[in-house]
């Protein structure tokens, strides 16, 4: 995380936030390589992978970017209805396409259908409908979709804080969550809501009901109803705090630490725009960095796990800080392009990899040149498929979302403006992007 002073130099890129696209592209490529490395890896000593888990590094970088851009999108509107309609039409169409493609591969025998989803199909449908399967102990159709659960919780919490007018205290939330995660550690319940699976159905139904009710309230015309949604939205953080350890690979304190990292991204945004003073903001970022890395070192028993988590926090922090410092420079076109496609790229890469392994079951035993050719074909197929989904699904869905928001305004009356828009005068005027660009960036955020 960075505490760098903003400057007033005009950006020289085609867009003032292209540095975020470049970082997003780098994060997507990192995650994709992590999953494709067994197919054909670089000649790197195996000991290196005791320190680098590229999947975690890419995900934490994604979370920092989301933390930075999502509150900006929300506050530009001053309108929770438009924000949530935009999010729904942004997230679900590509998500459903990718899940359908994976289910199709499973139907042809390319992959095994998760046993848990066979036994508890209703839980699977509801958990995927809310995108909270990663925090409810429900198997994902595609394993990487667990990250979407954290994105969704962050949207709810930020929207709730926004409705209460408390959204600009991000530094306190970032530092507070990080310190709380550090101090509570393994003492936090790991699966209180689901009871380790015993009460999963009840938990999934209850969480789905809260999910639907909160969004319905955010769409309402009445400010009082919106405030009810805000209460429900902020309360969603309890899922992370008491059920974040339902997954075997994370504990509740780690889940809270990931939310703290997202709020750290928001803190950078607020410092840049003069909404948080430099010293308190920098102090909060230092607290998040120290508390999250110390928590990993303190609470994890295995040495390799400790190293992986600490580095998975430090490396994205350095990358994000570097991107922020270079935000007025020309970003590489290829990274920006991958950033533009990053959501589809992320959703689809395991789908394509599954298809390749099905088509070439003995690929791991093939000669290195053959594996390189297959890998190249895989990346080209992934790029083409991502481009198609982006242009034929994501972009049209966003257009439909804008029309739906307009019709809701016409039918229900305009939604209440629950908080003042961002001020026009900020510490870094060059950093304030146009509304259209801000929305385009938010639309590319997971």
Phi, psi and omega in degrees: 000151187243145175243026185291145176291136176289160176233169186255013180292138180287136179297144181256001179276171178292344178213148187285347180243023182294340177297329177290321175299318181297316178295321179295320176296319178296318179297317180296315180296325179296313180295317181298315180296324179304317182279337181265352183303321178299334180290311176203109183262160174286156180287072181244135179306139183300332181297333179300324184286355170284348182244339184237114168249098190298330178299312179297318181300314179297319181294315180297322177296318175303317182295321177298318180295316178299317179301326181286314193269327187296313178299327177298316179297315181298315185285336175296321179286316191066023191213112184287332179297310181295323179300312185287324175297317178300316181296317182297315181282344175280315189275313195285319183303309180293323178300314181292322178296313181296317179296321179295320178296320178293319178298324178296317177297321178296322180296329179272002177086012180286338179208157180276136175287131182306129183301320181298322180290333175293318184280330183230063186296322180297318176300318181297317181296311182294318181295321177288328178296328177267350186062022182255016183300328182293340179253359180247009177070025179257132180298138177273146174301321174238121190306325185290352184289356178300331182294331181296334178297319180289321176301315183295316178299319179299317179301315181297313183295315180296319178297319178296315179297321178299316180297326178277354183075022182251016190284343186269008178263039187300325181300319179294318181294317180299308182294318182297315179296319181295316180292319179298317178298320180295315186284326183274318175050224183295350179291340178292145174299143181263332181207051184298317184291318185266351179059037182067021178110341183295322183247028185298317182299314179298319180294317181297317179296315181296316180294321177298318179297317179294318178304308182294317181297317181297314180295319178301319178294321180294336179275351189288165179274329185279132178296325179298319179293321178299322179295324174300317177299324179296319177299313179296321181296311179296324180295341180299340180295339178298330179300319179290318187289327186242354181227011183290348181260011178299328175283141182291339186267355181218157174247168182300322181294326177292322178296318176295323178299322178295322175295321177300320179295322177296318178291336174296319175300320177296322180298320177300316178301317183290322176297316182297325184262014174073016180268344174228132180294153187301311185295308178299321180295315179297320179298319180296319180295321177296318179299315180299315182298314182290314185293320182289321178287321178295323178299317178298317182289328184278316192264343179267133185278323185279133183299316181295318177301317179300312181299316182298316182290318180298313181292327178291346174264317184292315183297311177299326178299316179293317180297317180294317178299317179297316178298319180296317181294331181261017189296340180264008181256161178292126179268147179303134184301318185297317178296320179296323180292316177297326176296321178298324182264008194300323182294310177297319179303314181293314183294326192260346191295323178286333176296313180293319180298320177298318179296321180294315180295328177290317182288329181232074187298335182256022187298326181294339181262000181284163178296154184305316179299323179295316179296323178295320178296316179296318178298317179299317177297322178298314181294321178296315179298319179296318180297312182297315180296319179297319178298318179296314180295321179298314186278328185262343182240302186297306183297313177298323179296321179294324176296316177298320179301319178296321178293320178297318179299319179295320179291323176296320176299320181290321184277321184261350189089155184297140179291151180293142171276107190269351177208153181293144176297167178300144179294150180284333180259120184225173183293331183231081185304325181293340183277348181279107180281162174295155183302318182299319180291321178301316181292324178296320178294314180297326180292340179264001180270138180299000000 
